[in-house]
């Protein structure tokens, strides 16, 4: 590779293409000073232990001090982490990020007495405190949430024990992450040009998307053969994680790990179950998709390694970042001038770190701290996928912007259950716009293929993951054990059920459970499917011109955690306790599938 083709060093990047971290802290020295101030504040905060319920004024002072601590450590953590993500090889910022992580742990430990202390305040005293101290009105919902979880919050002594035990509870995940990211090796794969390339986690999907079937098959077989060599070790780590989840759930008086996980956002168990039921009802649509895939790829047997191969030719177009911004603005025009104005502010205001440089963290995300604009990390390469990534991450960013502007700090952060709604809504609006402007049949087919694969990967696949989690956690809850054989049998059976008769479910796929990091954060993945469904429902309403829907959607974006997630979505007429949003999203999938079927018959 010539010198001109190498990624530039961080210091060589054009400032206009980099996020402005000085909007959060003007300098590293300012961060250091704030870190010292945080340590002093945390030490002083210990004085509130045992006193917070003595009077309304003392309670308000305690809660305000806790907010100040939380905001400060959030700012410290975000700045340090994002500076390290600019160049993961920068030892100074890696050290800063490590210290910020320690500060986060110290903050959790130093404020662990607050929840038990709050629960010692009787309802009668709380009602009196509200009358006597108007400032406590801000914390009314906060206190109601604590009271709702009263049965699951333990004594100060037990909370302190569980806080320390949490580090042990992270051990299975830490073991898996070290194994999955540092230790396991998959060998090499000959690419389409016959060149041997190392098979890595990052390259695996690229190989599965190859037009060369041999490449897809080699990557698939070698990856899962590597995991299979460690099946017993991996099943032991996974089983240990399921057990620790159940331990902490039972310690907090929950009936199951799933109940504990969903209660964090007050999500009824029925939402989880109805998601799975609705997807089951529409599995024939997935079977149609698989059948079409088999037909387009023109293979006698469709294998698991064929499920990611493109069904339409990539137009091969690339877009400058300036062009990408204009395309995104055009696609999101239905959201109104104020939304587009905020996009412009983000595009020009130092929100985005655009291009790859040496050592920069891969992928993309939106993040930030309250009181400062959101930030977006990209590694923009000009492809259509990256245009969609820009729309997706700016959806997250503007969700945070609207919430931060409308809500006080304590209610500004939104729950994971609704976190993917704004980003996916943006993608749905953008795909509709691009399809309306598609120049020819091939471009239209490519765009529809892209969106169908979003449905397959997010709504169907994540629901299959969710069903796997529900099944294996219930086995342990009922006193059973998990072995490599039982985990493989359950996972293989779900693949047969979800993909249907037109795919040859290769035996190797039974080990896929062993490589999914999200399984170590139990009952998390279902939210991708529910969030995707809600986003499709809302975007469909926007495109249909439903009266006042854009206004309602911005109220949702502005809600933060000031309401329960279910109620926030009801602002837009989307009730996730019913099956209809998921079913409606699946009907949108069927509509796009019909379009692709027609295009391929022409």
C-alpha positions in Angstrom: 0.0 0.0 0.0 1.4 3.4 -0.9 1.9 6.0 1.8 -1.0 8.1 0.4 -3.4 5.2 0.9 -2.6 4.8 4.6 -4.9 6.1 7.3 -3.7 9.4 8.6 -2.6 9.9 12.1 -5.0 11.6 14.5 -3.0 14.8 14.5 -3.1 14.9 10.7 -6.9 15.0 10.6 -8.7 18.2 9.4 -10.3 19.9 12.4 -13.6 20.4 10.5 -14.0 16.7 10.2 -13.4 16.1 14.0 -15.8 16.4 16.9 -15.2 19.4 19.2 -14.4 17.7 22.5 -13.5 21.2 23.9 -17.2 21.8 24.1 -17.2 19.3 26.9 -13.9 20.2 28.5 -11.7 23.1 27.2 -8.6 21.0 27.9 -7.2 17.8 29.4 -6.1 19.9 32.4 -9.7 21.1 33.0 -10.7 17.4 33.0 -8.0 16.6 35.6 -9.2 19.5 37.8 -12.8 18.3 37.6 -11.7 14.7 38.4 -10.1 16.1 41.6 -13.2 18.1 42.4 -15.3 15.0 41.9 -13.2 13.1 44.5 -13.7 15.9 47.0 -17.5 16.0 46.3 -17.8 12.3 46.7 -16.0 12.4 50.0 -18.3 15.1 51.2 -21.3 13.2 50.0 -20.8 10.5 52.6 -21.9 13.0 55.3 -25.5 12.6 54.0 -25.6 9.0 55.1 -28.2 8.5 57.8 -29.3 12.1 57.6 -31.2 12.5 54.4 -34.6 11.8 55.8 -34.2 14.1 58.8 -36.0 17.0 57.1 -37.4 18.1 53.7 -34.5 20.5 53.2 -31.9 17.8 54.0 -33.6 15.4 51.6 -33.6 18.0 48.8 -30.0 18.8 49.5 -29.0 15.1 49.3 -30.8 14.5 46.0 -29.4 17.6 44.4 -25.9 16.6 45.6 -26.4 13.2 44.1 -27.5 14.7 40.7 -24.4 16.9 40.8 -22.1 13.9 41.4 -23.8 11.9 38.7 -23.6 14.6 36.1 -19.9 15.3 36.9 -18.9 11.7 36.6 -20.9 11.3 33.4 -19.0 14.2 31.9 -15.7 12.9 33.1 -16.4 9.4 31.7 -17.7 10.6 28.3 -14.8 12.9 27.7 -12.2 10.4 28.6 -13.8 7.6 26.7 -14.3 9.6 23.5 -10.7 11.0 23.6 -9.5 7.4 23.9 -11.7 6.3 21.0 -10.1 8.9 18.7 -6.9 6.9 18.9 -7.0 3.6 20.9 -3.2 3.5 20.7 -2.8 6.7 22.7 -1.6 5.5 26.1 -2.3 8.8 27.8 -6.0 8.7 26.9 -6.3 5.0 27.6 -5.0 5.8 31.1 -7.6 8.6 31.4 -10.4 6.3 30.3 -9.3 3.7 32.8 -9.3 6.3 35.6 -12.8 7.5 34.5 -14.0 3.9 34.8 -12.7 3.7 38.3 -14.5 7.0 39.1 -17.7 5.5 37.8 -17.3 2.5 40.2 -16.5 4.8 43.1 -19.6 6.9 42.3 -21.8 3.8 42.5 -20.3 2.6 45.7 -20.3 6.1 47.3 -24.0 6.7 46.6 -25.2 3.1 47.3 -26.8 4.2 50.6 -29.3 6.6 48.9 -31.9 4.1 47.7 -32.2 2.3 51.0 -32.4 5.6 52.8 -35.1 6.9 50.6 -37.2 3.8 51.3 -37.0 4.5 55.0 -39.1 7.6 54.4 -42.8 6.8 54.9 -45.4 7.8 52.4 -46.9 10.1 55.1 -43.6 11.8 55.6 -43.0 12.1 51.9 -46.4 13.7 51.4 -45.6 16.2 54.2 -42.1 16.9 52.7 -43.7 17.7 49.3 -46.0 20.3 51.0 -43.2 21.9 53.0 -40.4 21.9 50.4 -41.5 23.0 46.9 -38.1 22.0 45.4 -38.9 18.3 46.0 -41.7 18.4 43.4 -39.0 17.7 40.8 -38.3 14.4 42.5 -41.9 13.2 42.7 -41.6 10.8 39.8 -38.2 9.7 41.0 -39.6 8.8 44.4 -42.6 7.1 42.9 -40.2 4.9 40.9 -38.2 4.0 44.0 -41.4 3.2 45.9 -42.5 1.0 43.0 -39.3 -1.0 43.4 -39.4 -1.0 47.1 -39.7 -4.7 47.4 -36.5 -5.1 45.3 -34.3 -2.7 47.2 -32.6 -4.2 50.2 -31.1 -2.8 53.4 -28.0 -0.6 53.3 -25.8 -3.4 54.4 -27.2 -5.8 51.8 -27.0 -3.2 49.0 -23.4 -2.6 49.9 -22.8 -6.4 49.7 -24.5 -6.7 46.3 -22.6 -3.7 45.0 -19.4 -5.5 45.8 -20.7 -8.8 44.5 -21.6 -7.2 41.2 -17.9 -7.3 40.3 -17.9 -11.1 40.8 -21.2 -11.3 38.8 -19.4 -9.7 35.8 -16.8 -12.5 35.8 -18.5 -14.8 33.2 -18.9 -11.8 30.8 -15.3 -10.7 31.4 -14.1 -14.3 30.7 -16.2 -14.5 27.5 -15.1 -11.1 26.2 -11.5 -11.8 26.8 -11.8 -15.2 25.0 -13.9 -13.8 22.2 -11.9 -10.7 21.5 -8.3 -11.7 22.4 -7.8 -15.5 22.6 -9.8 -17.3 19.9 -8.3 -17.6 16.4 -10.1 -18.7 13.3 -7.3 -19.2 10.8 -7.4 -17.9 7.3 -9.8 -17.8 4.4 -9.0 -17.5 0.7 -10.8 -14.4 -0.6 -12.5 -14.2 -4.0 -9.1 -13.4 -5.6 -7.5 -16.4 -4.0 -5.5 -14.4 -1.4 -5.2 -15.8 2.1 -6.7 -13.4 4.6 -7.0 -13.8 8.4 -10.6 -14.6 9.5 -11.5 -12.2 12.2 -14.7 -11.2 13.9 -14.8 -8.0 11.9 -14.2 -9.7 8.6 -16.6 -12.5 9.1 -19.7 -10.6 7.9 -17.7 -9.3 5.0 -16.9 -12.8 3.9 -20.5 -13.9 4.3 -21.5 -11.0 2.0 -19.1 -12.2 -0.7 -20.5 -13.1 -4.1 -18.2 -16.1 -4.1 -20.0 -19.0 -2.4 -16.8 -20.8 -1.6 -15.6 -17.8 0.4 -18.9 -17.7 2.3 -18.7 -21.5 3.1 -15.1 -21.4 4.2 -15.6 -18.5 6.5 -18.8 -20.0 8.0 -17.3 -23.5 8.6 -14.0 -22.3 10.0 -15.5 -19.8 12.4 -17.9 -22.3 13.9 -15.3 -25.1 13.9 -13.1 -22.8 16.0 -15.9 -22.2 18.6 -16.8 -25.9 18.6 -13.3 -26.8 19.9 -14.2 -24.8 23.1 -17.9 -25.8 23.4 -17.6 -27.1 26.9 -15.6 -24.1 28.2 -18.1 -21.7 26.5 -21.1 -23.5 27.8 -19.7 -23.3 31.3 -19.1 -19.6 31.0 -22.6 -19.0 29.5 -24.2 -21.2 32.2 -22.4 -19.3 34.9 -23.7 -16.1 33.5 -27.3 -17.3 33.5 -26.9 -18.5 37.1 -25.5 -15.2 38.3 -28.4 -13.3 36.7 -30.8 -15.6 38.5 -28.9 -15.1 41.8 -29.2 -11.3 41.7 -32.8 -11.5 40.6 -33.7 -13.7 43.5 -31.7 -11.6 45.9 -33.9 -8.7 44.9 -37.1 -10.7 45.3 -37.9 -11.1 41.6 -39.6 -14.3 40.3 -37.2 -14.6 37.4 -34.2 -13.1 35.7 -36.5 -11.9 32.9 -38.8 -10.2 35.3 -35.8 -8.4 36.9 -34.4 -7.3 33.5 -37.7 -5.9 32.2 -38.6 -4.2 35.5 -35.7 -1.8 35.0 -37.9 0.0 32.5 -41.2 -1.2 33.9 -41.9 -3.3 30.8 -44.6 -6.0 31.3 -43.5 -9.6 30.6 -46.4 -9.8 28.1 -44.6 -7.4 25.8 -41.8 -9.9 25.5 -44.1 -12.8 25.0 -46.3 -11.0 22.4 -43.3 -10.1 20.4 -42.4 -13.7 20.0 -46.0 -14.7 19.3 -46.4 -12.0 16.6 -43.2 -13.1 14.9 -44.3 -16.7 15.0 -47.6 -15.8 13.4 -45.7 -14.1 10.5 -42.9 -16.7 10.0 -44.5 -17.7 6.6 -43.3 -14.2 5.4 -39.7 -15.2 6.4 -40.1 -18.5 4.6 -41.2 -16.5 1.5 -38.1 -14.4 1.8 -35.9 -17.4 2.2 -37.6 -19.0 -0.9 -37.0 -15.8 -2.9 -33.3 -15.8 -1.8 -32.9 -19.4 -2.9 -34.4 -18.5 -6.3 -32.3 -15.4 -6.9 -29.1 -17.0 -5.8 -30.0 -20.0 -8.1 -28.8 -22.7 -5.7 -30.1 -26.2 -5.3 -29.7 -25.9 -1.5 -29.7 -22.7 0.4 -27.3 -22.9 3.3 -27.0 -20.7 6.4 -23.9 -19.1 4.9 -26.0 -17.9 2.0 -28.3 -15.8 4.1 -26.2 -12.6 3.9 -25.2 -12.7 0.2 -26.6 -9.7 -1.6 -29.7 -10.4 -3.7 -29.2 -7.3 -5.9 -26.1 -5.8 -7.4 -24.6 -2.9 -5.5 -24.8 0.2 -7.7 -21.3 0.9 -6.7 -22.0 4.6 -6.2 -20.0 6.5 -3.5 -21.0 9.7 -1.9 -18.9 12.5 -0.4 -19.8 13.4 3.1 -21.3 16.6 1.9 -23.5 14.6 -0.5 -24.5 12.3 2.3 -25.6 15.1 4.5 -27.8 16.5 1.8 -29.3 13.1 1.1 -30.1 12.6 4.8 -31.7 16.0 5.0 -33.9 15.3 2.0 -35.0 12.0 3.4 -35.8 13.4 6.8 -37.7 16.5 5.4 -41.1 15.0 6.6 -39.9 15.7 10.1 -40.1 19.4 9.6 -37.9 22.5 9.3 -36.9 22.6 13.0 -35.6 19.0 12.8 -33.6 19.8 9.6 -32.3 22.9 11.3 -31.0 20.8 14.2 -29.4 18.4 11.7 -27.6 21.4 10.1 -26.5 22.5 13.5 -25.1 19.0 14.2 -23.4 18.8 10.8 -21.7 22.1 11.2 -21.3 22.3 15.0 -18.6 19.9 15.9 -20.9 17.0 16.8 -19.4 14.5 14.4 -16.1 12.7 14.1 -16.3 11.8 10.4 -13.4 9.8 9.0 -11.2 6.9 10.0 -7.7 7.6 11.3 -5.0 5.3 12.7 -6.1 3.8 16.0 -9.6 5.1 15.9 -12.4 2.9 17.3 -14.3 1.0 14.6 -18.0 1.2 14.0 -20.3 4.1 14.8 -22.2 5.5 17.8 -23.9 8.5 19.3 -23.1 9.5 22.8 -22.6 12.6 25.0 -23.2 14.2 28.4 -26.1 16.3 29.6 -25.4 20.1 29.2 -23.4 19.6 26.0 -24.5 18.8 22.5 -24.5 15.1 21.5 -21.5 13.5 19.7 -21.4 11.1 16.9 -18.5 8.8 16.0 -18.3 7.6 12.4 -15.8 6.0 10.1 -17.3 7.3 7.0 -16.2 5.6 3.7 -18.7 6.9 1.2 -20.9 3.8 0.7 -24.7 3.9 0.8 -24.5 1.8 4.0 -22.6 4.7 5.6 -25.2 7.2 4.4 -27.7 5.1 6.3 -25.3 5.0 9.3 -25.2 8.8 9.3 -29.1 9.0 9.3 -29.2 6.3 12.1 -26.7 7.9 14.4 -28.1 11.4 13.9 -31.5 9.9 14.9 -29.9 8.9 18.3 -28.2 12.3 18.6 -31.4 14.3 18.0 -33.3 12.1 20.4 -30.8 13.0 23.0 -30.9 16.7 22.0 -34.7 16.9 22.3 -34.7 15.1 25.6 -31.9 17.1 27.1 -33.5 20.4 26.0 -36.9 19.5 27.4 -36.0 17.6 30.6 -34.1 18.3 33.8 -31.0 16.1 34.2 -32.7 13.5 36.4 -35.2 12.7 33.6 -33.2 13.4 30.5 -31.8 10.0 29.8 -34.1 7.6 27.9 -34.3 3.9 28.4 -32.9 1.3 26.1 -36.4 0.1 25.2 -37.0 3.3 23.2 -33.4 4.0 22.2 -33.6 2.5 18.7 -36.9 4.1 17.7 -35.5 7.5 16.5 -32.6 5.9 14.7 -34.6 3.3 12.9 -37.4 5.8 12.1 -34.8 7.9 10.3 -33.7 4.9 8.3 -37.2 4.0 7.3 -37.9 7.6 6.1 -34.6 7.6 4.2 -35.3 4.3 2.4 -38.7 5.6 1.3 -37.1 8.8 -0.1 -34.3 6.9 -1.9 -36.8 4.4 -3.4 -38.9 7.3 -4.8 -35.8 8.6 -6.5 -34.3 5.3 -7.7 -33.0 5.6 -11.2 -33.6 2.1 -12.4 -34.8 -1.4 -11.4 -31.4 -2.6 -10.1 -31.0 0.4 -7.8 -34.6 -0.1 -6.5 -33.9 -3.8 -5.9 -30.7 -3.1 -4.1 -32.4 -0.6 -1.7 -35.3 -3.0 -1.0 -32.8 -5.9 -0.4 -31.0 -3.6 2.1 -34.2 -2.9 4.0 -35.4 -6.5 4.0 -32.1 -7.5 5.5 -32.7 -4.9 8.2 -36.0 -6.6 9.0 -34.4 -10.1 8.9 -31.5 -9.1 11.2 -33.3 -6.9 13.6 -36.9 -8.1 13.9 -36.7 -11.8 13.1 -33.2 -12.7 14.2 -33.3 -10.6 17.5 -36.6 -12.2 18.3 -35.1 -15.6 17.8 -32.3 -14.6 20.2 -34.9 -13.4 22.6 -36.8 -16.8 22.4 -33.5 -18.6 23.0 -32.8 -16.5 26.1 -36.3 -17.1 27.5 -35.9 -20.8 27.0 -32.5 -21.3 28.6 -33.1 -19.0 31.5 -36.3 -20.9 32.3 -34.4 -24.2 32.4 -32.0 -22.8 35.0 -34.9 -21.1 36.9 -36.7 -24.5 37.2 -33.6 -26.2 38.5 -32.2 -27.6 35.3 -28.7 -27.4 33.9 -27.2 -26.1 30.7 -24.7 -28.1 28.8 -23.1 -27.6 25.4 -25.4 -30.3 24.0 -28.6 -28.8 25.4 -27.7 -25.3 24.3 -26.8 -26.5 20.8 -30.0 -28.5 20.5 -32.2 -25.6 21.5 -30.4 -23.1 19.2 -30.4 -25.4 16.2 -34.1 -26.1 16.6 -34.9 -22.3 16.7 -33.0 -21.8 13.4 -35.0 -24.6 11.8 -38.2 -22.9 13.1 -37.4 -19.3 12.1 -35.9 -20.0 8.6 -38.2 -22.7 7.4 -38.1 -25.6 4.9 -36.2 -23.9 2.1 -32.9 -23.5 4.0 -30.5 -26.2 4.8 -29.8 -25.6 8.5 -26.1 -26.5 8.7 -25.2 -28.3 11.8 -22.4 -25.8 12.5 -24.9 -23.1 13.2 -25.8 -24.8 16.5 -22.7 -23.1 18.0 -23.7 -19.6 17.1 -25.1 -19.0 20.6 -21.4 -19.2 21.8 -20.4 -16.0 19.9 -23.2 -13.6 20.8 -21.9 -11.0 23.3 -25.4 -9.7 24.1 -26.3 -13.0 25.7 -24.1 -11.9 28.6 -26.4 -8.9 29.1 -29.5 -10.9 29.6 -32.9 -10.0 28.0 -31.4 -7.0 26.2 -31.8 -8.0 22.5 -35.6 -8.1 22.4 -35.5 -4.3 22.6 -33.9 -4.2 19.2 -37.0 -5.9 17.8 -39.6 -3.9 19.8 -37.8 -0.6 19.0 -37.6 -1.5 15.3 -41.3 -2.4 15.3 -42.2 0.9 17.0 -40.1 2.9 14.6 -41.7 1.3 11.5 -45.1 2.0 13.0 -44.3 5.7 13.6 -42.5 6.2 10.2 -45.5 4.7 8.5 -47.8 7.2 10.2 -45.5 10.0 9.2 -45.3 8.9 5.6 -49.1 8.5 5.5 -49.5 12.1 6.7 -51.4 11.2 9.9 -52.6 14.5 11.4 -50.2 15.9 14.1 -48.1 12.8 14.1 -44.8 14.8 13.6 -45.8 17.0 16.6 -46.5 13.9 18.7 -43.3 12.2 17.6 -41.3 15.2 18.8 -43.1 15.1 22.1 -42.0 11.4 22.3 -38.4 12.5 21.5 -38.6 15.1 24.2 -39.8 12.7 26.9 -36.6 11.3 28.2 -37.6 9.1 31.1 -40.2 11.5 32.4 -42.8 8.8 31.5 -42.7 5.1 31.3 -41.5 3.8 27.9 -44.9 2.2 27.1 -46.7 5.5 27.8 -44.1 7.5 25.8 -44.8 5.4 22.7 -48.5 5.7 23.2 -48.1 9.5 22.5 -47.6 8.4 18.9 -50.5 5.9 19.0 -48.2 2.9 19.3 -49.1 0.4 22.1 -46.3 -2.1 22.6 -48.4 -4.1 25.1 -50.4 -5.2 22.1 -49.3 -7.3 19.1 -50.4 -4.8 16.5 -47.2 -2.7 16.2 -45.1 -5.8 15.6 -47.7 -7.2 13.2 -47.9 -3.9 11.3 -44.1 -3.8 11.0 -44.2 -7.4 9.6 -46.8 -6.3 7.1 -44.4 -3.6 5.9 -41.8 -6.3 5.5 -44.3 -8.3 3.4 -45.0 -5.3 1.3 -41.3 -4.7 0.5 -40.9 -8.4 -0.1 -43.7 -8.3 -2.7 -42.0 -5.4 -4.4 -38.7 -7.3 -4.7 -40.5 -10.4 -5.9 -42.1 -8.4 -8.7 -38.8 -6.7 -9.6 -37.1 -10.1 -9.9 -39.8 -11.5 -12.1 -39.5 -8.6 -14.6 
